[in-house]
């Protein structure tokens, strides 16, 4: 993983977030066929829309781990709000 700094007119930043996404009641919906694949596709689409670089995403039976490189304009809660709302 190479450090890719984000440059704007006034800032230089390198922000990585590790999110753990747990569905309501920790339902094991990633065991259903093709759900994990579709979830990853939707997250990839939303990250591209928000200009977030997705470093890694992995799913277990009842939760997902996401490692993201994000711009400074987005807060962690705002990022998860966007991703959870989209998926």
Secondary structure, DSSP 4 states (H G I P E B T S, - for coil): -----EE-SS-EE-EEEEEEEE-GGG--GGGSTTHHHHHHHHHHHHHHHTT-EEEEEEE-SSEEEEEEEE-TTS-HHHHHHHHHHH-
